[in-house]
């Protein structure tokens, strides 16, 4: 693989290495790795003796220092040949399995934020992570934002069609990503964990990241023998001139009574018999009708506010149920009472029933 290493190109290789020492050293020393701006690794080898992931002369290691009782399972390696230390800064997260870096790129006044996540299958990182993102990360302060890693979660949004498992935490992850303006960058259904024939390694991006995608796919040529597959994401952050497009009308919320009134006001009077005798006259009358209808609809019908995922399975009723569920859960966490636990269980059942 050859990557254009200009100042506005960010090339990322993400990979879960299953804590294997030889695989970790292999990816750091492989000549093809030198094409990437950064490596974002999960379950990289970590030395108890050195209390660190491997150090390599070609890479600057970034990993969390928040691991009093466990080793970090997330690391970012910055390519020293491509990025000088003045071109990036570490963004601290209070979790041992989350690392992040903000990168300055040419012609963009705001930095690009890259977050690397390992979500343990036996813990709930998603709740505190999404809360931390909401409270501490302001998306408006960044240009492109990428959140990638091993999420250890299953959902129809990214599972292959034949894989039907859905984890409750996956719904919470999706909602958290929506709140940050993120959507999937890796194509849905991409198998990243061949042994399970499913996807648990994901790449999320905001609108700027989505619009900058050159590639986001499994990179089998960079495989170093893990049971996960590596993912290559390349962004071209060169500023572009974009023409804004309006979302479609939401006719389910049309004020039909007002629309009828507006049509009566704007439609041209019916032509007298035998007056539309030329092509130009017919075209002109048709244009008046079309303009009148368009104006009436614009004044009586709101535009849709679609999310990237709503057309798949989400709706307003699920949004309401999710809010009620979160409120009941948080109340029970504060009071720890049986009554609040019962209400939480009730809301959880309503929400799960609504998703079917």
C-alpha positions in Angstrom: 0.0 0.0 0.0 1.2 3.5 -0.9 -0.1 6.5 0.9 0.2 10.1 -0.1 1.8 11.6 3.0 1.0 15.2 2.3 0.1 17.5 5.2 -3.6 17.0 4.8 -3.6 13.2 4.5 -4.1 11.2 7.7 -3.6 7.4 7.2 -4.6 5.2 10.1 -4.1 1.5 10.6 -6.1 0.0 13.5 -5.6 -3.5 14.8 -6.4 -5.7 17.8 -3.2 -7.7 18.5 -4.6 -9.9 21.4 -1.7 -9.0 23.7 0.8 -10.8 21.6 4.4 -9.6 21.8 5.7 -10.8 18.5 2.7 -9.3 16.6 3.1 -6.0 18.4 6.8 -5.8 17.4 6.0 -7.0 13.9 3.6 -4.3 13.1 5.9 -1.6 14.5 8.8 -2.9 12.5 7.0 -3.8 9.2 8.2 -1.4 6.4 4.6 -1.1 5.2 3.6 0.4 8.5 5.8 3.4 7.8 3.2 4.6 5.3 0.7 5.3 8.0 0.4 8.5 10.0 -0.5 6.5 13.1 -1.2 3.0 14.4 -4.2 2.7 16.7 -3.8 -0.6 18.5 -6.0 -2.5 20.9 -4.8 -5.3 23.2 -1.2 -4.5 22.3 1.6 -6.3 24.2 2.3 -4.5 27.5 5.3 -5.3 29.6 4.8 -5.7 33.3 8.5 -5.2 33.8 8.7 -2.0 31.9 5.1 -0.9 32.7 4.8 0.1 29.1 3.8 -1.0 25.6 6.9 -1.5 23.4 9.0 1.6 22.6 10.2 1.9 19.0 12.5 4.5 17.4 10.2 5.2 14.5 7.1 5.8 16.6 5.9 8.0 19.5 3.9 5.9 21.9 0.7 7.4 23.5 -1.1 5.3 26.1 -3.2 6.1 29.1 -1.6 6.4 32.5 -4.9 5.6 34.3 -4.3 2.0 35.1 -3.8 1.5 38.8 -5.2 -2.1 38.7 -4.9 -3.1 35.1 -2.7 -2.6 32.0 -4.0 -0.3 29.2 -5.5 -2.1 26.2 -5.4 0.9 23.9 -2.4 2.6 22.4 -1.7 5.1 19.6 1.7 5.2 17.8 2.5 8.4 15.9 4.8 8.1 12.9 7.9 10.3 13.7 8.7 10.6 10.1 5.3 12.1 9.2 4.3 14.0 12.3 6.6 16.2 14.4 5.7 16.4 18.1 4.6 20.0 17.6 1.9 18.8 15.2 -0.2 16.9 17.8 -1.2 16.9 21.4 -2.5 14.2 23.7 -6.1 14.4 24.8 -6.4 12.7 28.2 -9.3 10.4 29.0 -9.8 9.0 32.5 -10.0 5.4 31.2 -7.1 2.9 30.8 -8.6 1.6 27.6 -9.1 4.9 25.7 -6.4 7.0 24.1 -6.8 10.1 22.0 -4.7 12.6 20.1 -5.5 15.9 18.3 -3.6 16.5 15.1 -3.0 19.9 13.4 -3.3 19.7 9.6 -2.4 22.3 6.9 -5.2 24.6 5.8 -7.5 23.6 8.7 -7.8 26.0 11.6 -9.2 23.3 13.9 -7.4 20.1 14.8 -8.5 16.6 13.9 -9.4 14.4 16.9 -8.6 10.6 16.8 -9.9 8.5 19.7 -8.9 4.8 20.1 -11.3 2.7 22.2 -11.1 -0.8 23.6 -14.4 -1.8 25.2 -13.9 -4.8 27.5 -16.5 -7.5 27.0 -16.7 -8.0 30.8 -17.1 -4.3 31.8 -19.3 -1.4 30.8 -17.1 1.3 29.3 -19.8 2.6 27.0 -21.8 4.5 29.6 -19.0 6.4 31.2 -17.3 7.0 27.9 -20.4 8.5 26.2 -21.0 10.6 29.3 -17.4 11.8 29.2 -17.7 12.7 25.5 -20.9 14.7 26.2 -19.4 16.6 29.1 -15.8 17.1 28.0 -15.5 17.0 24.2 -16.9 19.9 22.3 -17.3 18.7 18.6 -17.2 22.3 17.4 -13.6 22.6 18.6 -12.4 20.0 16.0 -12.5 19.6 12.3 -12.7 15.8 11.6 -13.4 13.5 14.5 -12.7 9.7 14.3 -13.6 7.3 17.1 -12.3 3.8 16.3 -11.4 0.5 18.0 -12.6 -2.8 19.3 -16.1 -2.2 20.7 -16.9 -5.9 21.4 -20.6 -5.2 20.6 -23.1 -6.6 18.2 -25.9 -4.8 16.4 -27.8 -5.0 13.1 -26.4 -1.6 12.2 -23.0 -3.1 11.5 -23.5 -6.9 11.8 -23.5 -8.9 8.6 -27.1 -9.6 7.5 -27.0 -13.2 8.7 -25.8 -12.3 12.2 -28.8 -11.3 14.4 -27.3 -10.8 17.9 -28.0 -7.3 19.4 -26.4 -6.1 22.6 -28.2 -3.6 24.8 -24.9 -1.6 25.2 -24.8 -1.3 21.4 -28.0 0.8 21.5 -26.3 3.0 24.1 -23.2 3.3 21.9 -25.3 4.3 18.9 -27.2 7.0 20.8 -23.9 8.3 22.2 -22.4 8.6 18.8 -25.5 10.3 17.4 -25.3 12.9 20.2 -21.7 13.6 19.1 -22.8 13.8 15.4 -21.0 10.6 14.6 -21.9 7.9 12.1 -20.3 4.7 10.9 -17.4 5.1 8.4 -16.7 1.4 7.8 -19.2 -0.2 5.5 -22.0 -2.0 7.5 -21.6 -5.8 7.4 -17.8 -5.7 7.1 -16.5 -8.8 8.9 -13.6 -7.8 11.2 -13.6 -10.8 13.5 -13.6 -13.8 11.1 -13.8 -16.4 13.9 -17.2 -15.1 14.9 -18.1 -14.1 11.3 -19.1 -10.7 12.6 -18.0 -7.1 13.2 -16.8 -5.8 16.5 -14.0 -3.5 15.3 -15.7 -0.2 14.2 -14.8 3.2 12.8 -17.1 6.2 13.6 -16.7 9.7 12.1 -18.3 13.1 12.2 -19.5 14.9 9.0 -16.0 16.3 8.2 -14.5 12.8 8.5 -17.2 11.2 6.4 -16.7 13.8 3.7 -12.9 13.2 3.7 -12.9 9.4 3.4 -10.5 8.1 0.8 -10.6 4.5 2.2 -12.1 2.8 5.2 -11.9 -1.0 4.8 -10.3 -4.2 6.0 -6.6 -4.3 5.0 -5.7 -8.0 4.7 -2.3 -7.1 3.3 -1.4 -5.7 6.8 -2.4 -8.8 8.7 0.1 -9.9 11.3 -1.7 -13.1 12.4 -4.3 -11.8 14.9 -7.8 -13.3 15.0 -9.0 -9.8 14.3 -8.5 -8.1 10.9 -6.7 -4.8 10.5 -8.7 -1.8 9.3 -7.2 0.9 7.1 -8.7 4.4 7.2 -7.4 7.2 5.0 -8.7 10.8 5.2 -7.9 13.6 2.8 -8.6 16.7 4.9 -7.9 19.2 2.0 -10.6 21.9 2.4 -13.4 21.5 -0.1 -16.2 23.8 -1.3 -19.5 22.0 -0.6 -22.9 23.0 -1.8 -25.4 22.5 1.0 -28.5 20.4 0.3 -31.8 20.6 2.1 -33.4 17.5 3.6 -36.7 16.3 2.2 -40.1 17.6 3.4 -41.7 15.7 6.3 -45.3 15.4 4.9 -46.3 13.5 8.0 -46.2 16.9 9.8 -47.8 19.0 7.1 -50.5 21.5 8.2 -53.0 20.3 5.6 -55.6 22.9 6.5 -53.0 25.7 6.1 -51.8 24.1 2.9 -55.3 24.2 1.3 -55.6 27.9 2.3 -52.2 28.7 0.8 -53.0 26.9 -2.5 -56.2 28.8 -2.9 -54.2 32.0 -2.4 -51.2 31.2 -4.6 -52.7 29.1 -7.5 -53.3 31.1 -10.7 -56.9 31.5 -11.8 -58.2 28.9 -14.2 -57.6 30.0 -17.8 -60.5 30.9 -20.0 -61.5 28.3 -22.6 -59.3 28.3 -25.7 -56.7 30.7 -24.3 -53.8 28.2 -23.9 -53.2 27.8 -27.6 -49.4 27.9 -27.7 -46.6 25.9 -26.2 -45.2 29.0 -24.4 -48.6 29.8 -22.9 -49.0 26.2 -21.6 -45.5 26.1 -20.2 -46.0 29.4 -18.5 -49.3 28.3 -16.9 -47.7 25.0 -15.7 -44.8 26.9 -14.2 -47.2 29.2 -12.2 -49.0 26.1 -10.9 -45.7 24.4 -9.9 -44.4 27.5 -8.2 -47.6 28.0 -6.3 -47.5 24.4 -5.0 -43.9 24.6 -4.0 -44.4 27.9 -2.2 -47.4 26.5 -0.3 -45.6 23.3 0.7 -42.5 25.3 1.9 -44.8 27.5 4.2 -46.8 24.6 5.7 -44.4 21.6 5.8 -41.3 21.2 7.9 -38.1 19.6 6.7 -37.1 16.2 8.0 -34.2 16.0 10.4 -32.9 12.6 9.6 -30.2 10.8 11.6 -27.8 8.5 9.7 -29.4 5.5 11.4 -33.1 6.4 11.7 -34.1 4.9 8.4 -32.7 1.5 9.6 -34.7 1.0 12.7 -35.0 4.1 15.0 -38.0 6.3 15.5 -39.3 9.0 17.8 -41.1 6.5 20.1 -37.8 4.7 20.7 -36.2 8.0 21.5 -38.9 8.7 24.1 -38.6 5.3 25.6 -34.8 5.5 25.7 -35.0 8.8 27.6 -37.4 7.3 30.1 -35.2 4.3 30.6 -32.1 6.4 31.2 -34.0 8.6 33.7 -35.2 5.5 35.6 -31.7 3.9 35.6 -30.0 7.1 36.9 -32.7 7.5 39.6 -32.2 3.9 40.8 -28.4 4.4 40.8 -28.9 7.4 43.1 -31.5 5.9 45.5 -30.8 2.2 45.2 -34.4 1.6 46.3 -36.5 -1.4 45.3 -39.3 0.9 44.0 -36.9 2.6 41.6 -35.4 -0.7 40.6 -38.9 -2.0 39.7 -39.6 1.1 37.6 -36.2 0.8 35.9 -37.0 -2.8 35.1 -40.4 -1.8 33.7 -39.0 0.9 31.5 -36.3 -1.5 30.3 -38.9 -4.0 29.2 -40.9 -1.3 27.4 -37.8 -0.2 25.6 -36.8 -3.7 24.6 -40.3 -4.5 23.4 -40.4 -1.3 21.4 -37.2 -2.3 19.5 -38.7 -5.6 18.3 
